[in-house]
Amino acid sequence: MAEIDNGSQRGKSRNIRPYVLVLFILSGLFAFRVIAQLIQFVYPVSFLPPYTAWHSGALPYGVLLMTQGVILAVCLRIVWSVFKGTVLASRQKGTILLGVGVIYLVSMGARLMIGLTIGSDHFWFGAMLPTFFHIVLASFFIVYGRFHAVVSRESTEIEKVDFG
């Protein structure tokens, strides 16, 4: 499970267990968010925050739910591919994912700070739970980008050693 071993990496193995674990946890957190909001929409329960706390109102709920389903499917596919060792690591992809992830994280951090201070009455800034789960998704981008950056760098180092 936790090692990559394919021809592009000259048969050398890398420990990817931490990436799989963190990506799986982040996907699980996002799945919890999707399921909890759906429960509160269909059959509200007292032990979860109310539906309005989960939904900023930026998108109609049906559109949001379909979008979240696609995002969750993509995340789980990525976790499975990393787990199986079928991902071909790319430094360029890692750089792009890290850049997007950092921009996403900083913007959601700013949204959170504005919501906690001057914008708590605004529907988008005041939506703390959606903002937290955007931070979860930004973290997914960063971890997956780091996976690509580290594994592709290690592959390049192996090729240098193998071919002088």
Beta strands, then each sheet from edge to edge (+ up, - down):
strand 1: 3-4
strand 2: 14-15
sheet 1: 1+ 2-
end
